[in-house]
Amino acid sequence: MLYEAENGDFVLGAVGDAILSRPISVFKEQRFLDMIELLRSTDCTFANLEILFHEYEHPPAYLDGTHAQADPEILEDLKWAGIDIVSLANNHAYNFGYEGILTTIKHLKKYRIPNSGAGANLQDARMPCFLDTSRGRIGLVSVNSTFEPHWRAGEQRPDMQGRPGINCLGFETSYTVDQQALNELQRISHGIGWETQKEWYNTEHYYGRIYDDTNTRFHVFDKIFELGDTFRLNTSCNSKDLQDNLKWIRAAKKQADFVLVSLHSHEQGESPELPAGFAREFAYEAIDAGANAVVGHGYHHLRGIEIYKNCPIFHSLGDFFFQEENFMRYPQESYDRMGLGMDAIAPDWMSARSANETRGFPADPSIWRTVIAIVNWKNWNIKEILLYPIDLGFGTSWGQRGRPMLADKKTGGEILENLRALSSVYGTDVEIKNNVGIISFS
C-alpha cells in the first residue's frame, strides 16, 4: 500500500461537554495524568466546546442560564490535554452574541484547533472541519437542536450578508392524545378565547393560515395535539435542516476517511434517560449519509449507547470538563432574577441559583460522572469500543471540582453498571472488565 491510512486502522476518542475555565496542566495526580495519556493516545480526540474564549470585549446576550467565558490562553491547556477537534454547536455559543462566536473561532484558529458548528454565515456553520493525522483524515459536522431563533446562522445572499451564528437542527413536536383529552382541549380553547385569537392570526397573518385544525389535529397555545389511541410525545427533524446537514455529511465522507457527527441536544424522549425521537432520526440519517459515529451531549448525564449499522451512537456522553463555578462576571439581569442587587458578585449569584448547593447541578451526583469513549477501527471496521469511567469530583470545593480523572474501582463500577443498563435498552452489551467497559464487534 502507498499510504499508511489505506489500512483503515484508526482510534477515535470522544468526550462530552467541555467547560474548561481554568488551567489544568499544573496537576499531578496519577489518575489524572493517566487519563491525559489516554486522551493523547488516540489518533483524534473530540469534545464539545461549551464555552467561549474572549476577554469580555463583547456585551452579553440575554439568557436565563450561565454566561460561559474563559481566557483564550486556556486553549493551550485544552490542547495539552489531548483534545484535537471540537464542536461549537451548542446552547452556550451565543452567550456573548455573534461577536463572541467569531472571536472564539479566531482564537481556535490561532491555537490550530479544528472546529465546526458555528460561523460567519449558515454555510460556514454547516461546513465540516477536518483533522489530518498519520493514519487518516477525519471530518466533523456539528449540530445543535437547543436554540433560540436568533442564534441560527443565516444564509448568504447575493444582495445581503449572511448572519453569524450556529448550525441549528430544528424539529417539530406534536402530542398524541385520546378523544376525551382532545375534546377537553377544544373546550378549554373555546372557553378562554384562544379560538378567536387563532382565527385572527389565520386571517391577518402575512403567511396565510398557520393553524390548520381538523377533526383529528388541534392547536392549543402553539402546541399541536393529534388524535390517537394512546398518549405519546412525537418529534421529527425539520426537513430543510436535516437535508442540508446530510449534504455536508456526504461531502465530508468524500473528503475524509472517517466522519464524526456531533449533536448537542437537551431534549428528551419518553423519559430523561432517552433521547428525543428526532435525535435518533437524525443519528440514523447521519450514519446512512456516511457518518462513522455520532456523539451526543447536552443532557449533562450519560445516556445509552446504540449500535446502528455497525456504527456507534453515543446518545449522551454527559459532562467532561465542568468548571462553571469560576466564572467571574454576569449581567445585572442575572442577579435580578435571583433577587440580588448591584453590590452582589459572581459567587453570590452561583450560591443563590443552587440554593447553596441544595438543587441543580451541585446537588446531583450523576452530573459529575461520565466516560471517555475510545473507538478502535481495524481494516475499516470497528473492532471494539472501550469506555473509561471518569469522576468529576462531586461534593468537592469550587476550586477543584469539574476537573476529570479516571474513577476508582468503586465509583467506576457504579458508572459502568449504570451505562450498561442504559445501553441494554438498545440491545447493546457492555462487558465490564478491570474497571473498563467493553463493547465488542464480531
C-alpha positions in Angstrom: 0.0 0.0 0.0 1.2 3.5 -0.8 -0.3 5.3 2.2 -0.4 4.2 5.9 -4.0 5.4 6.1 -5.1 2.8 3.5 -5.0 0.2 6.3 -8.3 1.6 7.7 -6.9 1.5 11.2 -7.9 4.4 13.4 -8.5 5.3 17.0 -11.1 7.9 18.0 -11.5 9.3 21.5 -14.8 11.1 22.4 -15.9 13.0 25.4 -19.0 15.2 26.1 -19.3 18.8 27.1 -16.0 20.7 27.8 -16.5 23.7 30.0 -12.8 24.4 30.7 -12.3 27.7 32.5 -9.0 27.1 34.5 -5.5 25.8 33.8 -5.2 22.0 34.3 -1.7 21.3 33.2 -0.4 22.0 36.7 -1.9 19.0 38.3 0.0 15.8 39.1 -2.4 13.1 40.4 -1.5 9.8 38.8 -5.1 9.0 37.8 -5.3 12.4 36.2 -2.1 12.0 34.3 -3.1 8.5 33.2 -6.4 10.0 31.9 -4.4 12.7 29.9 -2.2 10.0 28.4 -5.4 8.1 27.4 -6.7 11.2 25.6 -3.4 11.8 23.9 -3.0 8.1 22.8 -5.7 8.4 20.1 -5.4 9.5 16.5 -8.1 12.1 17.3 -10.0 13.1 20.4 -13.2 15.1 20.2 -15.0 17.3 22.7 -18.0 19.6 22.6 -16.5 23.0 23.5 -19.3 24.6 25.5 -17.6 27.8 26.4 -16.4 31.0 24.7 -12.9 32.3 24.6 -12.5 36.1 24.8 -11.6 38.9 27.2 -15.1 40.3 27.8 -14.8 42.7 24.8 -18.3 41.8 23.7 -21.6 42.5 25.5 -23.5 39.6 27.0 -26.6 38.2 25.3 -29.8 38.0 27.3 -30.4 34.4 28.6 -31.6 32.6 31.7 -28.5 30.5 32.3 -24.8 30.8 32.7 -22.6 33.1 30.6 -19.7 30.8 29.8 -16.4 32.6 29.2 -12.7 31.8 29.7 -9.4 33.5 28.8 -8.1 32.5 25.4 -4.9 31.2 26.9 -6.8 28.3 28.4 -7.0 26.8 24.9 -3.3 25.9 25.4 -4.4 23.6 28.3 -7.2 22.1 26.1 -4.5 21.1 23.5 -2.2 19.9 26.3 -5.0 17.6 27.5 -5.1 15.9 24.1 -8.3 17.4 22.7 -7.8 17.7 18.9 -11.1 18.7 17.4 -14.2 20.4 18.8 -17.8 21.3 18.2 -19.1 24.8 18.7 -22.8 24.0 18.0 -24.4 24.2 21.4 -26.6 26.5 23.5 -23.8 28.4 25.1 -22.3 29.5 21.7 -24.4 32.7 21.6 -23.8 33.8 25.2 -21.9 36.9 24.0 -23.7 37.4 20.7 -22.3 36.7 17.3 -19.2 38.7 18.2 -18.4 36.1 20.9 -18.7 33.3 18.4 -16.4 34.9 15.8 -13.8 35.8 18.4 -13.8 32.3 19.8 -13.3 30.9 16.2 -10.4 33.4 15.8 -8.7 32.1 18.9 -9.3 28.4 18.0 -7.6 29.1 14.6 -4.6 30.7 16.4 -4.2 27.5 18.5 -4.8 25.3 15.4 -7.8 23.5 16.9 -10.2 22.5 14.1 -13.8 23.4 14.9 -17.3 23.2 13.3 -20.9 24.1 14.1 -20.7 27.9 14.1 -19.5 30.6 11.6 -19.9 33.9 9.8 -23.0 32.5 7.9 -25.0 29.4 7.6 -22.7 27.7 5.1 -19.7 28.4 7.4 -21.6 26.9 10.3 -22.7 23.8 8.5 -19.4 23.0 6.7 -17.3 20.2 8.2 -13.9 20.8 9.7 -11.0 18.3 9.2 -8.1 16.9 11.1 -5.3 15.3 9.2 -3.4 12.5 11.1 -0.8 10.0 10.0 -3.4 7.3 10.0 -6.2 9.1 8.2 -8.3 12.2 7.8 -11.3 12.8 10.0 -14.2 15.2 9.3 -16.5 16.7 11.9 -20.0 18.1 11.3 -21.6 19.7 14.4 -25.3 20.4 15.0 -27.3 21.9 17.8 -31.0 21.4 18.5 -31.5 23.5 21.6 -31.6 27.1 20.5 -33.5 30.4 20.2 -34.4 31.5 16.7 -31.9 34.4 16.6 -29.0 32.0 17.4 -29.3 30.4 13.9 -26.7 31.2 11.4 -28.3 32.9 8.4 -27.8 32.2 4.7 -25.7 34.4 2.5 -27.5 36.1 -0.4 -26.1 38.0 -3.5 -27.6 41.1 -2.0 -27.4 40.5 1.7 -24.7 39.3 4.1 -25.3 36.0 6.0 -25.8 36.2 9.8 -23.1 34.7 12.1 -24.5 32.0 14.4 -24.8 28.3 15.0 -25.7 25.3 12.8 -29.1 24.5 14.2 -31.3 21.5 13.7 -35.0 22.4 14.1 -37.6 19.9 14.9 -41.4 19.6 15.0 -43.3 18.5 18.1 -46.8 17.0 18.4 -48.7 15.2 21.2 -50.9 12.2 20.6 -53.9 12.2 22.9 -57.2 10.2 23.1 -60.6 11.5 22.1 -61.6 12.6 25.6 -58.5 14.6 26.0 -58.8 16.2 22.6 -62.4 17.2 23.4 -61.3 18.8 26.7 -58.5 20.7 24.9 -61.1 22.1 22.4 -63.4 23.0 25.2 -60.7 24.9 27.1 -59.5 26.7 23.9 -63.0 27.9 23.2 -63.6 28.9 26.8 -60.6 31.1 27.2 -60.9 32.8 23.8 -57.9 31.2 22.2 -60.0 30.1 19.2 -60.9 33.7 18.5 -57.2 34.6 18.5 -56.4 31.7 16.2 -58.9 32.9 13.7 -57.5 36.4 13.8 -54.0 35.1 13.2 -55.2 32.9 10.3 -56.9 36.0 8.7 -54.3 38.6 9.3 -51.0 36.7 9.1 -48.8 37.6 6.2 -48.0 33.9 5.5 -51.5 32.6 5.3 -53.3 30.2 7.6 -51.0 29.0 10.3 -53.5 26.9 12.4 -54.7 24.1 10.2 -57.1 22.4 12.6 -59.0 19.3 11.6 -61.2 16.8 13.4 -58.1 14.9 14.4 -55.5 17.7 14.7 -55.8 20.7 17.0 -53.6 23.6 18.1 -53.6 25.0 21.6 -51.1 27.7 22.5 -49.0 26.8 19.5 -48.8 23.2 20.6 -50.1 20.5 18.2 -52.4 17.7 19.5 -53.3 14.7 17.4 -56.0 12.1 17.9 -54.8 8.6 18.7 -55.5 5.6 20.9 -52.8 6.4 23.5 -50.7 9.3 24.8 -47.4 10.0 23.2 -44.8 12.7 22.5 -43.7 12.9 18.9 -40.8 14.8 17.4 -39.3 14.8 13.9 -36.5 16.7 12.3 -37.1 19.9 10.3 -36.8 18.6 6.8 -34.7 21.5 5.4 -32.3 21.5 8.3 -31.9 17.7 8.0 -31.3 17.6 4.3 -28.8 20.5 4.3 -26.8 18.8 7.1 -26.9 15.5 5.3 -25.5 17.2 2.3 -22.4 18.3 4.3 -22.0 14.9 5.9 -21.9 13.3 2.5 -19.4 16.0 1.4 -17.2 15.2 4.5 -17.4 11.5 3.6 -15.9 12.2 0.2 -13.1 14.3 1.6 -12.2 12.3 4.7 -11.5 8.7 5.7 -13.7 8.9 8.8 -16.6 11.2 9.6 -17.8 12.1 13.1 -21.2 13.9 13.7 -21.8 15.9 16.9 -25.3 16.5 18.2 -25.9 18.9 21.1 -29.5 18.3 22.4 -31.2 19.0 25.7 -34.5 17.4 24.5 -35.7 14.1 25.9 -37.9 11.3 24.8 -40.4 9.4 27.0 -38.1 9.8 30.0 -35.0 11.9 30.6 -32.7 8.9 30.0 -34.0 8.6 26.5 -33.2 10.9 23.6 -35.9 12.7 21.7 -37.3 10.9 18.7 -35.9 13.4 16.3 -32.4 12.9 17.7 -32.5 9.2 16.9 -33.9 10.0 13.5 -31.0 12.4 12.8 -28.4 9.9 14.1 -29.7 7.2 11.7 -29.9 9.6 8.8 -26.3 10.8 9.5 -24.9 7.3 9.5 -26.9 6.5 6.3 -25.2 9.5 4.8 -21.7 8.4 5.7 -21.0 9.2 9.4 -18.9 6.6 11.2 -20.0 7.7 14.6 -22.5 10.1 16.2 -21.7 11.7 19.6 -24.5 13.3 21.6 -24.2 15.6 24.6 -26.1 18.4 26.2 -28.2 16.4 28.7 -25.4 16.6 31.3 -25.9 12.9 32.2 -24.9 9.7 30.5 -27.4 8.1 28.1 -27.1 4.6 26.5 -25.0 3.6 23.5 -26.8 2.3 20.4 -25.2 0.5 17.5 -26.8 1.2 14.1 -25.3 -0.5 11.0 -22.2 -1.3 13.0 -21.7 2.4 13.9 -21.9 3.8 17.4 -24.4 6.4 18.5 -23.5 7.8 21.9 -26.8 9.3 22.9 -25.1 11.4 25.6 -21.6 11.4 26.9 -22.6 13.9 29.6 -20.1 16.4 31.0 -16.3 16.1 30.8 -14.7 19.4 31.9 -17.3 21.2 34.1 -15.7 24.2 35.7 -18.6 26.7 35.7 -18.3 27.8 39.3 -15.3 30.0 38.5 -16.9 32.5 36.0 -16.4 36.0 37.4 -18.9 38.1 35.5 -22.7 38.1 34.9 -25.0 40.8 33.5 -27.2 42.6 36.0 -30.4 40.9 34.8 -28.9 37.5 36.0 -28.6 39.0 39.5 -32.1 40.5 39.3 -33.6 37.0 38.7 -32.0 35.9 42.0 -33.2 39.0 43.9 -29.6 40.3 44.2 -28.6 43.9 43.9 -25.8 45.8 42.2 -23.4 45.0 45.1 -23.6 41.2 44.5 -20.8 39.4 42.8 -20.5 36.1 40.9 -20.1 33.7 43.8 -23.3 35.2 45.3 -25.2 34.5 42.1 -23.9 30.9 41.9 -24.9 30.2 45.5 -28.3 31.8 45.1 -29.0 29.8 41.9 -28.3 26.5 43.5 -29.8 27.5 46.9 -26.4 26.9 48.5 -25.9 23.6 46.6 -29.2 22.0 47.5 -30.6 22.0 44.0 -29.5 21.9 40.4 -26.1 20.6 39.2 -24.2 20.8 42.5 -26.8 18.6 44.2 -26.9 15.8 41.6 -24.0 13.3 41.8 -24.8 11.8 38.3 -23.9 15.1 36.7 -20.3 14.6 37.8 -19.8 11.1 36.4 -19.1 10.2 32.8 -16.9 8.1 30.5 -14.3 8.5 27.8 -15.2 6.5 24.8 -12.4 5.1 22.7 -13.5 3.7 19.3 -11.0 1.3 17.6 -11.3 0.7 13.8 -9.3 -2.1 12.2 -9.3 -2.5 8.4 -12.2 0.0 8.2 -14.4 -2.0 10.7 -14.9 -1.3 14.3 -13.1 -3.8 16.4 -14.2 -2.6 19.9 -15.3 0.4 21.9 -13.6 0.9 25.3 -15.3 3.0 28.0 -13.2 4.5 30.8 -15.2 5.8 33.8 -14.5 9.4 34.8 -15.0 11.2 38.2 -15.5 15.0 38.1 -15.3 15.4 41.9 -18.9 15.7 43.1 -19.0 17.4 46.5 -15.5 18.8 46.4 -14.7 22.6 46.5 -15.4 25.1 43.8 -11.7 25.4 43.3 -11.3 21.8 42.5 -14.4 20.1 41.1 -15.2 19.8 37.4 -11.7 18.5 36.6 -12.0 14.9 35.3 -9.8 12.0 36.3 -10.1 8.2 36.0 -12.6 6.9 38.5 -11.5 4.5 41.3 -12.8 0.9 41.2 -15.9 1.6 43.3 -17.1 4.7 41.5 -16.0 3.4 38.2 -18.0 0.2 38.7 -21.2 2.2 39.5 -20.7 4.4 36.4 -20.2 1.4 34.1 -23.1 -0.6 35.6 -25.4 2.4 35.0 -24.1 2.8 31.4 -24.6 -0.9 30.8 -28.2 -0.7 32.0 -28.8 2.4 29.8 -27.3 0.7 26.8 -29.2 -2.5 27.2 -32.4 -0.7 26.1 -30.9 -0.6 22.6 -29.6 -4.2 22.7 -26.0 -3.1 23.3 -24.0 -5.4 25.5 -21.4 -3.6 27.7 -18.9 -6.0 29.3 -17.1 -4.7 32.4 -13.5 -5.9 32.9 -10.8 -4.2 35.1 -12.8 -1.0 35.5 -13.3 -0.6 31.8 -16.5 -1.1 29.7 -16.1 -3.0 26.5 -18.4 -3.2 23.5 -17.1 -6.0 21.2 -17.8 -6.3 17.5 -17.6 -9.6 15.6 
